[in-house]
Amino acid sequence: MQKEVMFAGFGGQGILLSAKLLAHAAMNQGAEVMWIPSYGPEMRGGTAYCTVIVSDRLIGSPIVKNPTHLVAMNRPSLEKFAPVVKSDGVVMINSSLIPVRSGRDDVDELIVPANDAAIEVGSVRCANIIAVAAFAARSKMVDLEILRECVKSQFASKAKLIPLNMAAFDKGLELAEGK
């Protein structure tokens, strides 16, 4: 079974890192994975998006017109990509920056105030960790403990950031459960 996730937002929101963490977790589970970043020349502040394809067999093409899921960290991303998500997919909406919904009743909307929760945890810079944890918990694409280990590994060279990111990860799980 193949699933695709589009992570999208502004450059500087950790879009590519979120997608990379999910891809690493899927690889560590033995899945076939493709990680395809795309961003404008302006980087910070410009549009950034990344597609992750996870499959139990070889992936035939990196081109995805209709992703299974979407993680939207800003409104332009939601407006651009939500209409093309497959029915029954998860659409995670960062409600801290997006005051609207997808307008679709055939998808599972996961409303997460990622930026607000990140500030509550200790730094707005970990909003992407909250988002990827919440998305992973709802979509069940990867094992959450494997994803947690990938987050720890990502910050191993900056060990002082691990507790903050683990708190963000746990907050994302809570938000996915509606707590």
LUMDOZA-985574 format. One line per field, with one value per residue (C-alpha): residue number from 1; residue in three letters; x, y, z. Coordinates in pm, 1 decimal, decimal comma. Each point is the difference from the previous one (the first is absolute). Layout:
BEGIN
seq [NUM | ...]
type [ALA | ...]
X [X | ...]
Y [Y | ...]
Z [Z | ...]
This chain:
BEGIN
seq [1 | 2 | 3 | 4 | 5 | 6 | 7 | 8 | 9 | 10 | 11 | 12 | 13 | 14 | 15 | 16 | 17 | 18 | 19 | 20 | 21 | 22 | 23 | 24 | 25 | 26 | 27 | 28 | 29 | 30 | 31 | 32 | 33 | 34 | 35 | 36 | 37 | 38 | 39 | 40 | 41 | 42 | 43 | 44 | 45 | 46 | 47 | 48 | 49 | 50 | 51 | 52 | 53 | 54 | 55 | 56 | 57 | 58 | 59 | 60 | 61 | 62 | 63 | 64 | 65 | 66 | 67 | 68 | 69 | 70 | 71 | 72 | 73 | 74 | 75 | 76 | 77 | 78 | 79 | 80 | 81 | 82 | 83 | 84 | 85 | 86 | 87 | 88 | 89 | 90 | 91 | 92 | 93 | 94 | 95 | 96 | 97 | 98 | 99 | 100 | 101 | 102 | 103 | 104 | 105 | 106 | 107 | 108 | 109 | 110 | 111 | 112 | 113 | 114 | 115 | 116 | 117 | 118 | 119 | 120 | 121 | 122 | 123 | 124 | 125 | 126 | 127 | 128 | 129 | 130 | 131 | 132 | 133 | 134 | 135 | 136 | 137 | 138 | 139 | 140 | 141 | 142 | 143 | 144 | 145 | 146 | 147 | 148 | 149 | 150 | 151 | 152 | 153 | 154 | 155 | 156 | 157 | 158 | 159 | 160 | 161 | 162 | 163 | 164 | 165 | 166 | 167 | 168 | 169 | 170 | 171 | 172 | 173 | 174 | 175 | 176 | 177 | 178 | 179]
type [MET | GLN | LYS | GLU | VAL | MET | PHE | ALA | GLY | PHE | GLY | GLY | GLN | GLY | ILE | LEU | LEU | SER | ALA | LYS | LEU | LEU | ALA | HIS | ALA | ALA | MET | ASN | GLN | GLY | ALA | GLU | VAL | MET | TRP | ILE | PRO | SER | TYR | GLY | PRO | GLU | MET | ARG | GLY | GLY | THR | ALA | TYR | CYS | THR | VAL | ILE | VAL | SER | ASP | ARG | LEU | ILE | GLY | SER | PRO | ILE | VAL | LYS | ASN | PRO | THR | HIS | LEU | VAL | ALA | MET | ASN | ARG | PRO | SER | LEU | GLU | LYS | PHE | ALA | PRO | VAL | VAL | LYS | SER | ASP | GLY | VAL | VAL | MET | ILE | ASN | SER | SER | LEU | ILE | PRO | VAL | ARG | SER | GLY | ARG | ASP | ASP | VAL | ASP | GLU | LEU | ILE | VAL | PRO | ALA | ASN | ASP | ALA | ALA | ILE | GLU | VAL | GLY | SER | VAL | ARG | CYS | ALA | ASN | ILE | ILE | ALA | VAL | ALA | ALA | PHE | ALA | ALA | ARG | SER | LYS | MET | VAL | ASP | LEU | GLU | ILE | LEU | ARG | GLU | CYS | VAL | LYS | SER | GLN | PHE | ALA | SER | LYS | ALA | LYS | LEU | ILE | PRO | LEU | ASN | MET | ALA | ALA | PHE | ASP | LYS | GLY | LEU | GLU | LEU | ALA | GLU | GLY | LYS]
X [0,0 | 140,8 | -73,5 | 117,1 | 21,2 | 42,7 | 162,6 | -44,4 | 57,2 | 237,8 | 374,4 | 140,8 | -288,2 | 193,2 | -205,7 | 286,0 | 116,8 | -349,3 | -21,8 | 351,9 | -85,3 | -308,4 | 201,4 | 273,7 | -254,8 | -158,1 | 342,3 | 85,4 | -316,7 | 120,4 | -225,9 | 94,5 | 23,9 | 36,9 | 63,1 | -44,1 | 58,0 | -106,7 | 58,4 | 33,3 | 325,6 | -96,0 | 13,0 | -101,1 | -343,9 | -52,7 | -216,0 | 152,7 | -155,7 | 116,7 | -157,7 | 66,7 | -103,4 | -10,7 | -69,6 | 28,9 | 131,3 | 226,7 | -120,0 | -67,5 | 0,9 | 89,8 | -283,9 | -303,5 | -304,0 | -240,1 | 173,5 | -162,5 | 62,6 | 92,9 | 178,0 | -76,1 | 194,8 | -133,6 | -314,3 | 139,5 | 112,6 | -340,6 | -174,6 | 238,1 | 22,7 | -317,9 | -216,6 | 222,8 | 29,7 | -161,8 | -327,7 | 44,1 | 344,1 | 114,9 | 26,1 | 191,3 | -64,3 | 222,7 | -283,7 | 244,4 | 55,4 | -300,9 | -338,2 | -194,1 | -63,2 | 49,2 | -364,8 | -6,4 | -214,7 | 165,1 | 332,2 | 103,0 | 82,3 | 248,9 | -2,5 | 324,2 | 105,6 | 363,8 | 155,4 | -196,3 | 80,4 | 368,1 | 15,4 | -166,2 | 263,3 | 287,5 | 79,2 | -201,8 | 280,0 | -129,6 | -343,9 | 108,1 | 72,5 | -347,4 | -149,6 | 184,5 | -77,0 | -369,1 | -19,9 | 177,9 | -227,6 | -314,9 | 112,5 | 176,1 | 248,7 | 297,1 | 62,7 | 4,9 | 290,0 | 213,0 | -88,8 | 89,3 | 344,3 | 47,1 | -69,4 | 252,0 | 256,9 | -57,1 | 92,0 | 275,6 | 272,5 | -189,7 | -94,4 | -136,2 | -283,1 | -115,7 | -217,0 | -177,1 | -68,4 | -117,3 | -242,2 | -119,2 | -38,0 | -210,1 | -210,6 | -67,4 | -119,9 | -230,9 | -145,0 | -64,9 | -203,9 | -197,0 | 144,8]
Y [0,0 | 338,2 | 323,5 | 352,3 | 298,2 | 361,3 | 216,3 | 367,3 | 343,6 | 295,6 | -45,8 | 3,1 | -199,4 | -326,8 | -149,7 | -196,0 | -124,8 | -123,4 | -191,1 | -137,7 | -128,2 | -181,7 | -145,3 | -123,3 | -163,5 | -178,8 | -113,7 | -128,9 | -209,8 | -154,8 | 191,5 | 130,8 | 379,5 | 306,3 | 349,7 | 277,5 | 360,5 | 310,4 | 358,5 | 340,7 | 192,0 | 229,8 | -292,9 | 165,9 | 147,7 | -150,5 | -301,8 | -334,6 | -338,1 | -355,7 | -325,3 | -325,8 | -324,2 | -313,6 | -339,6 | -370,6 | -53,3 | 184,4 | 353,5 | 45,1 | 378,6 | 300,6 | 202,1 | 38,9 | 190,9 | -115,2 | -69,1 | -222,8 | 254,7 | 365,7 | 180,2 | 370,8 | 244,1 | 319,1 | 114,2 | 23,5 | -362,0 | -115,0 | 185,6 | -136,6 | -365,0 | -92,3 | -24,2 | -273,7 | -226,5 | -339,5 | -75,8 | -152,8 | 158,6 | 198,8 | 378,2 | 147,0 | 372,5 | 227,5 | 199,2 | 247,8 | 147,4 | -129,9 | 138,6 | -204,0 | -368,8 | -207,4 | 21,2 | -376,1 | -252,6 | -305,4 | 36,3 | -31,2 | 355,4 | 12,9 | 349,5 | 67,8 | 340,8 | -92,4 | 344,8 | 78,7 | -341,5 | 41,3 | 331,0 | -170,9 | -278,3 | 248,0 | 110,0 | 75,9 | -169,4 | -343,1 | 47,3 | -237,6 | -276,8 | 47,7 | -18,1 | -313,6 | -180,2 | 90,6 | -98,5 | -332,0 | -80,9 | 65,0 | -154,4 | -300,3 | 4,1 | -75,9 | -146,3 | 287,8 | -137,5 | -33,5 | 358,4 | 113,3 | -163,1 | 174,7 | 336,6 | -77,5 | -106,5 | 317,9 | 215,0 | -225,6 | 250,5 | 268,3 | -207,9 | 300,4 | 18,6 | -358,7 | 66,4 | 290,5 | -208,0 | -299,3 | 230,4 | 128,7 | -356,7 | -96,3 | 314,7 | -94,3 | -343,4 | 159,4 | 238,6 | -285,3 | -172,4 | 319,0 | 65,0]
Z [0,0 | -97,7 | 185,2 | -78,1 | 232,2 | -103,9 | 268,2 | -88,1 | 150,3 | 3,1 | -22,1 | 352,2 | 152,6 | -7,7 | -281,4 | -153,8 | 340,2 | 93,0 | -324,5 | 45,0 | 347,8 | -129,0 | -289,7 | 235,3 | 229,3 | -296,4 | -123,6 | 347,0 | -19,4 | -325,8 | -239,0 | -342,5 | 29,9 | -220,1 | 142,1 | -256,3 | 116,4 | -188,0 | 102,4 | -158,2 | -29,2 | 286,5 | 252,8 | 330,6 | -44,1 | -345,4 | -69,4 | 88,5 | -47,2 | 7,1 | -106,4 | 180,5 | -166,9 | 214,3 | -152,0 | 69,6 | -355,9 | -241,8 | -74,5 | -369,0 | -28,0 | 215,0 | -154,3 | 225,5 | -122,9 | 270,8 | 332,2 | 257,6 | 279,0 | 59,4 | 283,0 | -56,4 | 213,4 | -165,0 | -179,2 | -356,0 | 31,1 | 120,0 | -281,3 | -263,1 | 104,1 | 195,4 | -313,7 | -147,8 | 307,2 | -50,6 | 174,5 | 347,7 | 37,3 | 301,3 | -40,9 | 294,0 | 35,3 | 209,8 | 153,1 | 155,9 | -347,6 | -194,2 | 108,5 | -260,5 | -65,2 | -314,0 | -103,1 | -54,2 | 178,2 | -157,2 | 187,2 | 363,8 | 110,7 | 283,5 | 149,5 | 189,3 | 138,6 | -66,5 | 44,9 | 317,5 | 146,5 | -90,1 | 186,0 | 295,9 | -12,3 | -14,9 | -357,0 | -312,0 | -195,2 | 102,8 | -160,6 | -276,3 | 254,0 | 149,4 | -349,5 | -112,7 | 327,6 | -16,3 | -365,8 | 58,1 | 293,5 | -205,7 | -330,0 | 155,7 | -289,5 | 223,0 | 342,5 | 248,0 | 204,3 | -312,9 | -93,3 | 352,8 | -36,6 | -336,1 | 165,9 | 275,0 | -259,3 | -202,6 | 299,0 | 139,8 | -92,9 | 195,1 | 301,8 | 190,0 | -256,4 | 53,3 | 310,8 | -174,4 | -308,7 | 204,6 | 183,3 | -339,0 | -126,9 | 302,4 | -40,1 | -362,1 | 110,0 | 257,9 | -257,1 | -244,5 | 270,2 | 65,7 | 344,6]
